[in-house]
Amino acid sequence: ARLKLKEAFGHVGLDWFNRLSPHATREETLKYYMRRVSVDVDDKTGLLTIRTQGLSPAFAQTFNRTLLSESETFLNELSHRISRNDMLFAREEIDRSYD
């Protein structure tokens, strides 16, 4: 929503083969998006490499930065959720041991 992908990928000038139809369904939009993003994992280092295709250098950079920001937010929330669950488990174990 923040990137307005349908709009960005729908206005590509004369490049009819790479544009997203303005009438694309959600499924078609997702399929198009998945063709424009790739994520590679390096098993040795644990690093992720994210590549995006934009129809202009400026949009590609914005696309990458947005994905990076959203990924960081997701991973931070996931980490916090795991920590909260671990704390809850530890508290339950302490309470159980007192009982």
BELNOR-V215043 format. One record per residue. RES is the residue in three letters. PSI is psi in whole degrees, 0 to 359 (999 if undefined). OMEGA is omega in radians with two decimals (NA if undefined). D_CENTER is the distance of its C-alpha to the mean C-alpha in Angstrom with 2 decimals. Layout:
# BELNOR-V215043
RES:PSI:OMEGA:D_CENTER ; RES:PSI:OMEGA:D_CENTER
This chain:
# BELNOR-V215043
ALA:319:-3.11:12.27 ; ARG:324:-3.10:12.32 ; LEU:345:-3.07:12.16 ; LYS:58:-3.04:14.50 ; LEU:318:-3.13:13.21 ; LYS:318:-3.13:16.26 ; GLU:316:-3.10:18.55 ; ALA:318:-3.11:17.20 ; PHE:355:3.12:17.26 ; GLY:341:-3.11:20.41 ; HIS:80:-3.10:22.58 ; VAL:28:3.10:23.00 ; GLY:233:-3.07:26.74 ; LEU:1:-3.11:28.77 ; ASP:77:-3.07:26.08 ; TRP:333:-3.07:26.39 ; PHE:335:-3.09:24.98 ; ASN:4:-3.10:21.48 ; ARG:157:3.06:21.13 ; LEU:129:-3.13:19.45 ; SER:139:3.09:22.20 ; PRO:345:3.14:22.45 ; HIS:16:-3.11:23.45 ; ALA:141:3.07:20.51 ; THR:173:3.09:19.70 ; ARG:321:3.13:16.36 ; GLU:317:3.11:16.50 ; GLU:322:3.11:17.46 ; THR:317:3.11:14.73 ; LEU:316:3.12:12.07 ; LYS:317:3.11:14.20 ; TYR:315:3.12:14.46 ; TYR:316:-3.11:10.77 ; MET:334:3.06:10.49 ; ARG:344:-3.10:13.52 ; ARG:355:-3.11:12.09 ; VAL:136:3.01:9.21 ; SER:143:3.13:10.36 ; VAL:125:3.11:9.60 ; ASP:139:3.13:12.96 ; VAL:129:3.03:14.23 ; ASP:109:-3.08:17.60 ; ASP:329:-3.10:19.55 ; LYS:318:-3.07:22.19 ; THR:342:-3.09:20.30 ; GLY:12:-3.14:17.14 ; LEU:145:3.05:15.13 ; LEU:138:3.02:11.86 ; THR:121:-3.14:12.11 ; ILE:127:3.08:9.40 ; ARG:137:3.10:11.33 ; THR:155:3.04:11.03 ; GLN:125:3.05:14.04 ; GLY:159:-3.11:15.28 ; LEU:1:2.98:18.71 ; SER:152:3.13:19.82 ; PRO:321:-3.13:19.31 ; ALA:315:3.13:18.66 ; PHE:321:3.12:15.90 ; ALA:319:3.13:14.26 ; GLN:317:3.10:14.50 ; THR:319:3.11:13.17 ; PHE:311:3.13:10.14 ; ASN:313:-3.12:9.62 ; ARG:321:3.12:10.52 ; THR:316:3.11:8.30 ; LEU:319:3.11:5.05 ; LEU:315:3.13:7.37 ; SER:313:3.14:8.55 ; GLU:323:3.12:5.84 ; SER:317:3.11:5.40 ; GLU:316:3.12:9.16 ; THR:315:3.13:9.70 ; PHE:312:-3.11:8.31 ; LEU:322:3.08:10.38 ; ASN:316:3.12:13.21 ; GLU:319:3.11:13.54 ; LEU:315:3.12:13.59 ; SER:317:3.11:16.19 ; HIS:320:3.13:18.16 ; ARG:317:3.11:18.30 ; ILE:317:3.12:19.66 ; SER:316:3.12:22.11 ; ARG:318:3.12:23.29 ; ASN:321:3.10:23.92 ; ASP:318:3.11:25.81 ; MET:318:3.12:27.89 ; LEU:316:3.12:28.68 ; PHE:315:-3.13:29.78 ; ALA:318:3.11:31.92 ; ARG:318:3.12:33.54 ; GLU:322:3.12:34.34 ; GLU:321:3.10:35.88 ; ILE:313:3.12:37.99 ; ASP:320:-3.14:39.14 ; ARG:321:-3.13:40.01 ; SER:327:3.07:41.95 ; TYR:323:-3.14:43.94 ; ASP:999:NA:44.84
